[in-house]
Amino acid sequence: QAPLISSVVVVMVGFFLVPCLLVAASASGHFRDPLSSSHLPACEWCGGPPGGGPCNEKCEATKSHFKTSITAANGMMSPYWRAAGTTAGSVDSPEVHASVELAVLFHHGAERNGKDHLCYMHNSVCSYLGETYCRSKALVFAPQVYLASDNPMSDELFWDEEKEGGARWNWGANSTSSLSSSLSTFEVIDEMLLALSNRTRFPGLKKVVIAGHSAGGQIIHRYALANRVHDRLIAAGLDVHYFPANPSSWTYLDGSRPVLPAKVDCSSFCRNATIAGETYDFAHAPSGGAVNCSSTYNNYGYGLHANLVPYMVSVGVAAMLEQYRSRKVTYLSGSSDVCNRGVEEHCHKGVCTIVDHDLDKSCEAYAQGWCRMERAHAFVQHIRRHYKDPGVHTLVSLDYIGHSGCAIVQASASQDAMFGDHALDKIVV
């Protein structure tokens, strides 16, 4: 057993089947996904509809608008989604919601489908804690980031189109420069959470879950590292817990990276059973598929060396490194999220198209691993080496779960991690 994964929770969740699921390496019968319960023919593991797999995806949702600190200056509000037909209220409504005990923020990914992510999480809360609890005691909401090309409404805050090498909304970039004032995606979350900490409006609130999947996992991971309101939430008596899930890249705390093989082949590439038990060596240089970015591999958001967004500059690297250690962070990793089109497509050329859900294939990302699962496991080992603490943070590795925001938050092990301390409130009246 690897000493740096002593608190890893490995679970079996056979109910969920998603695109990057049962992974065959080649027609010879060598399967890359031995954690799966059965074998599919070659090329069926990374196909299918993006985000597919049996789970409860639909709900009735309402879009609301949050007044931020710059609304008075430019009239723009930040949209977010919440479940319809609940009595838990909204993030910024003036009414008192004395029954609310649990608040859950779930952030969308690169598709910017906030409504869908609201439903994924709302249905997870309802299935785990019961319909009565989720409709009266839980406030679930999903921030919505728009780009200009999304055609937001005239009073909806939006972000400029992403440019090569430029700041990204999921890295905490500021909203559009076309307006007289702007704010970071991190600041939007700050202000929403501070609204929840208003004890006059939410006197019974006990716990805040802050989660995100894929690019949403990226923003939540970096938000957990950088945010400047965490201590205020704790001072208000709230239990705050972060859950980044299946991001394509991580922000490393120093210049070390896992030592990776320079080449991989179709039979050895990202075998999840191997990754689950792997103890990585680390070196202060990129390796594997990242030998051509020795001067940039540690720039933000892959590291903290340079090009920090203004929000992070205001916090400072030393402060971020100090505060991240003590924050409750649980990393959710699908053990079937092992697809990489750039590496695998030649394995079955002309037979199928590999679906890797826009895995980051930059040199800087390859310094962290060949696939999302490997990047997650290596990163957790990195932070434990950095802090010299094998118990800091937690990794929940979910068998049979690929790159699906719906499946990963509705998996029983994820629910236990997010809501387990509310299990006694599951009585339906």
Secondary structure, DSSP 8 states (H G I E B T S, - for coil): --GGGTT-EEEE-TT---SB-S-B--TTS-BS-TTSSS---TT-SB-SSTT-SSS-----EEEEEE--TTHHHH--BEEEEEETT-SS--TT-SS--TT--EEEEEE--TT--HHHHHHHHHHHHHHHH-HHHHHHTEEEEEE---BGGG---TTB--B----TTS--GGGT-BS-TTSS---BHHHHHHHHHHHHT-TTT-TT--EEEEEEETHHHHHHHHHHHH-S-HHHHHHTT-EEEEEEES-S----SSS-EE---S---TTTTT-HHHHHT----EESS--TT-TT-TTTTTSTTTSSSS---HHHHHH-HHHHHHHHHHSEEEEEEETT----HHHHGGGGTTT-----SS---SHHHHTT-SSHHHHHHHHHHHHHHHHT-TTSSEEEEEET--S-HHHHHHSHHHHHHHHGGGGGG----
